[in-house]
């Protein structure tokens, strides 16, 4: 009989589903959603985020706080404040005895110098309102009795939103047989599979140390390298135009391996193959 309870705040996300798959046999799971429910497992209790105070007297061993407002174009101050600052405070206040796993972002380092190899030892340097809101959320969770914070890089996998670089160029090559990159495609980015992020999150939830770790893969890849991997899966033409002044992002995840010794990251080529197959079904 399952006696331990876990709360996944952001259950409709692809990370929420990945965490659910890892813990569903050991925990009775309650899910919190914002508005959409199409990806939520049918066998769990769910509650809309505005009603979360109704759970006040429940005893959750672990809380996975995934839900976040990520700007898609123009930053919405109210959404950022409510989702990234107020919600972490509310969760911490309602469930003081729970261990909280807080999903933050490597965006908190966005203002560091170009080509900096970022590790846990680096101090945050946010610039955008989004990055500031995530750092504020972190500071709130750091006042909680038991917590772990993960700063996630570019997460990908089946079920992700298709508005970012990797799914967009996959859609382009499927629809037009072409991928067009800015500059020479040299910009580096760190892509971590959603299942790897879920394993890091669950692993840290089950420890007792109050800690912050990077949830980043072992290696960063250039836009050109990612495009070439995708073209090996679904053929097309690669072209370059214009100029790309975007910063490259490179990370040192030694501390993550030290704390979670058995983390084996998914091969990026295999992850991209899964993503291409999924997007082809959607197109």
Secondary structure, DSSP 4 states (H G I P E B T S, - for coil): ----EEEEETTTSHHHHHHHHHHTTTSEEEEEESS--TTS-TTSEEEEGGGGGGGTT---SEEEE------SSS--HHHHHIIIIIHHHHHHHHTTTSEEEEEEEGGGGTTSPTT-EE-TTSPP---SHHHHHHHHHHHHHTTSSEEEEEEE-EEE-TT--TTSHHHHHHHHHHHHSEEEEETTS--EEEEEEHHHHHHHHHHHHTS-S-EEEEE--S-EEEHHHHHHHHHHHS--EEEEES---PPP-EE--HHHHHHSTT--PPPHHHHHHHHHHHHHHH-
